[in-house]
Amino acid sequence: MDRSGHPMVQNPNQALRQCLGHRLLLQWHSRRHHRR
């Protein structure tokens, strides 16, 4: 595990993509809830 506490991944690009995707999902969900 690295400093941020996330499990180390052999492919850093994949981990970065997952992190960005997760953030986008959270933003998308929050926007949906706010709009209603």
Rosetta blueprint (number, residue, H / E / L):
1 M L
2 D L
3 R L
4 S L
5 G L
6 H L
7 P L
8 M L
9 V L
10 Q L
11 N L
12 P H
13 N H
14 Q H
15 A H
16 L H
17 R H
18 Q H
19 C H
20 L H
21 G H
22 H H
23 R H
24 L H
25 L H
26 L H
27 Q H
28 W H
29 H H
30 S H
31 R H
32 R H
33 H H
34 H H
35 R H
36 R L
